[in-house]
């Protein structure tokens, strides 16, 4: 699946109330399945209000035991249970159906009726915009039929669907269609077969009035695959980018991983109500419409990039997820970390690799680092969970991808590829573990990677202290490295980790690489590395390309950072020098110290004026670190002080570089041009506009309104509105009104309208957000809409952490209300409240009060209970 994106130890938290229904599941308790299900026949009589599901399972006893057959269910009532055609005794144990089966093999038939329209959790079979669709990962299949719903039970599926033809003319499921026909009363049916055994979480079904954008792809062995993207008719013109992305992804996976698509057809369906980004069901990917639909008038360049990324991600899962799946949900990163690494590499190859790396690291720092230092910290391969839906996290996905990237760095591209070839060959058609993956890389490369396995089991972000001494007389530079990992919940004592650090030395005078790049493996608590033949004072360029997901603390002066920002030969390190230079000023400013912004202004000016750098890189490099990221660097977080310090620096740059920024803001690119240069030009334009508004609010408002009014694309329009929403005056009100009126029929653009206001840097944002929650266009039942308001607001550091505590109350209200409808989405809103330990005492106490209020709510879901009780600590 693809995710969507969006703290003092003064007192001890109270014990969370005991909760008998919330059982913790542990990795060490894994046992192979008692019964296997080689084949399943499903028969659906589909309707929105009630759908009848008959299932026929061929079951086989697995191993020598006399345990009964246990079929997981969730809110299902069996209407009939037959074993080999006969009535047999059965019992319900909690939500599960338990049957004593006498022999080692049997045909088990069950029948249930489910209610798609009443399914507000959006797990299992549900209704969305008049269509029916499914989401089964992780445990949604048990809301459709009784089944051993775990990823290590793989079955061949044959599925029959019957429905009213006028309302549901299109019937789709996994695999290939084998038969179809018409029935009396305007009904029709279709039968499909999936030749590849798969776990139940990859089952999918769609029924609705949909139209296809059709295309085809010829694989490297010459097989023609029919491609279709299914949407509502009106959305068809917005599907071309997704189709181009799909074909590019198919070709890339053949070229880079030697992986070819295996079925005769590949279907993608767009759905408006969807908990996650998209889902890799075999041959039938189901997508959140936000990751399919785009044209330049309604979608930003970021949306276009996200569509390419998510389409590729889900497609890549066909091998890393579907053909080789996970043995149990503790191994989730086996498919997700690897597939995120694959989609990151794909995006890097499609555009600027340096800018892509910067974007990925920024979101890692914004989302995963706080997770790793907070109460919800967990390893890439967790040891326990109450609700697996809570573990679709930045740690499993993004830190998991960094782990794979480190293995790639250490082995090199060729050996890594040999390793993945062996992995796919060895485990094709199987449910595998993270250990299996590492073993395949080791066996193919002959390299011992056992030390790296600690990255799967140990949580927390390592901190590396780095310091260089230079002895001009002997021409030696000595690099002292030291690592530590702070304790995380359940892991008080940490071991040293293997940290691959791409490192070089840059001459302070010459700006040249005076010690060429080498890969240093820091695997001891302390290490010393000597560089000989160093002819001038060196500047340290370390963790180049962000070769390890760690925090590097290198004592470098503003002068050294300014020099590196200008001349480092690694683009990421160059970006990093700018960010460190800014971070030093921001943290000092937040502590109330006088700061000298001149070195940063000079460095930003040099960056903007450079002919060698592309505009996208310039935009990334001059962006100031976000307030949440600055907060991570503070002992005690004071959101007002951080906000003030960042605003002062934004003003200083806006004034100091007004000519350069005005030039950058004036550069335009045609809205339909999506080349890297055009996208970079637009990105830099809006970043420049933001600084200009920081330097002179009136001039900024004027320019932003002009950019808004003349924009021929959503990127420029949204960039302008993002600046206007934080300002005062009629330009703001006029633009917000015009935007809403023009796009009120397009739900994805209305989401932007909510998100922009929730992200506004204003003293009254919390009031505005409360008001927006009462807006007629706001609804909690649509996950995108709920995230656009509540999710974005909770990421708006200054506004959310308003001293009144109103922001915390608002979020808690949202969580409690959403929990009744969709626990998975409610639980995902909890983490910002878990930062209470890091804040000054008043905010800290208020956040905890809200968490206690959530935990104390009656009938709270397991999802939200786990997140809120762990957040209390
Ligand atoms: Zn995924």
Boltz pocket constraint, residues with backbone or C-beta under 6 A from the ligand:
constraints:
  - pocket:
      binder: B
      contacts: [[A, 1], [A, 2], [A, 278], [A, 313], [A, 317], [A, 335], [A, 336], [A, 339]]
      max_distance: 6.0
